């Protein structure tokens, strides 16, 4: 169990989702085991002792966006509701506890909130996330909340501006010091077309790792595939893209076998993209600025309320089409393939980016980088414009 705790501690640090030294886990074995920063470990153990789950992660995020969302929330509110797909699908909403509400028994209050949610924000402490059956699930839930609060905060700043004392300074540090240049430089891609089974598996594994290392997707979200003849090699559902060895399924294009049972939930979308585009490689990531910008619609008087699934329009961010669509076998598989054929890239509202490569992953990866860089630059252009207007 301690090995698993060490593994996922290191993954959160590598993901740049936590402050080094400000993370702890607790896990149920024969007794409650704790590891990490002493005060956080004590809190994790006390909370876990009150729950019927196996593991708990408690950590201070690498960015203060969760605390800023709490501070910006109106008096009387007790949760935030990001609009991104990860929140809508896995979290629903994210409860929070203000510092002044913790009282003498914070563990009891936090445990009560975790009774029907996968995680909670504790102001001044960090994110607390549970794992029902595994330490890995605690890691996944923490990562989801970090992603969702990142997206929610950036969206709120874009729409509402800065509202707190010192907030502009915090944002400037994030922009100057935390963000890194995003590029495909230095990565090694096999030239296609690829035909050898083992070579395809090795390349998918390598490129999946690249998407995580370059910050284009959280480890457990996103998918990747390659078509060789009438077989699609695709990452399995819930597989970590930086650890795909043994987690790639070869599936017949005509659905003539049961090999697709464990494949990504986006298998249907991948198949249809291959049918319409003639491409051989598909990448799907959740780069954060693309997610934020996909939800910025300026159409006045629009009657659509569930924009993420019901919007009939094709909008554009630069030269990249943006469409709505439910994940899995829902509308996404119908809406993305037709629009990706020409530009070879598409964004799904609140969800992420699909790109294709004609023969290999080099083109698809570069396109994913280009889309996210365009969205990052456009985001800061709009923030700067709003800031100048409000000075």
Secondary structure, 3 states (H helix, E strand, C coil): CHHHHHHHHHHHHHCCCEEEEEEEEEEECCCEEEEECHHHHHHHHHHHCCCCCCEEEEEEECCCHHHHHHHHCCCCCCEECCCCHHHHHHHCCEEEECHHHCCCCHHHHHHHHHCCCCEEEECCCEEEEEECCCHHHHHHHHHHHHHHHHHHHHHHHHHHCCCCCCHHHHHHHHHHHHCCCCCCCCCCCCCCCCCCHHHHHHHHHHHHHHHHHCCCCCCCCCEEEEEECCEEEEEECCCCCCCCCCCEEEEECCCCCCHHHHECCCHHHHHHHHHHHCCCEEEEECCHHHHHHHCCCCCCCCCCCCHHHHCCCCEEECCEEEECCCCCCCCHHHHHHHHHHHHCEEEECCCEEEEEECCCHHHHHHHHHHHHHHHHHHHHHHHHHHHHHHC
